[in-house]
Each structure stands twice: as C-alpha cells, then as structure tokens.
Amino acid sequence: MKRILGIGVVALSVAFMAGSSFAAVDAAALYKAKCSPCHGAEGVGTAMAPAHRGNKFIKDSTPAQITAVIRNGREGAAKHYKQFPIGMPAQKSLSDEQVAALVAYLKTLAAK
C-alpha cells in the first residue's frame, strides 16, 4: 500500500511540473511589456515605431518571416520603415513559445 501511495505522489508531482512548464504564454501581456513601449498600446504605433494594427507586412508575411524580424531585428540598412528614428532591435531573450505567441497576437492586431 505504501508503495502504491508513493508511486501516486511521484506521478502527481511529475504531472504538475510538466503541466506548469507548458503553461500558455499571455501574448497580450508580453506584447505590452516588450512591444508597446515603441509600437504603442494596442499596436496603434508611435513616433518611434510603426503600428502593428492593420500592418500590411504582418498581414502578408508568414509566421516564419515575422519570427525572423523578431529574432534578428531590422536595423541599419535592413530597416524597413525609414521614417522612424530607430530600427527594430533583435529580441534574442524570448523563448520560442513566447515568439510564437507574439506572432499569433501580431496577426490578430494586423487583421484589425
């Protein structure tokens, strides 16, 4: 009986840890923290960076293309929107799950 109870406790612990590591990313909160300082709340754009809301590049691009911009940035000669003072800095610290969530969130903003 003790052995079954011990196995049950271990199984529950493993299930809990696995479930918490696969928690969904709150894309809206991540966008607010990482993107909105330059791109504005709700993606409406600022004097620093273009709007994501209704953005043609985001609408027309594949998730892989958007991911590449997030990961590698666009500065210097690669800068896409020349009218803004700075380019897009590379976001190397974001996990793959965070980037995927941001890309999906950006697609929803671009569709508005």
Protein Blocks (a to p, Z undefined) as FASTA:
>chain_A
ZZmmmmmmmmmmmmmmmmmmmgccdfklmmmmmmmmmnoghhlopfkbccfehpaklmmp
cfklmmmmmmnopehjllmblmbmbdcdddfkbcfklmmmmmmmmmmmmmZZ
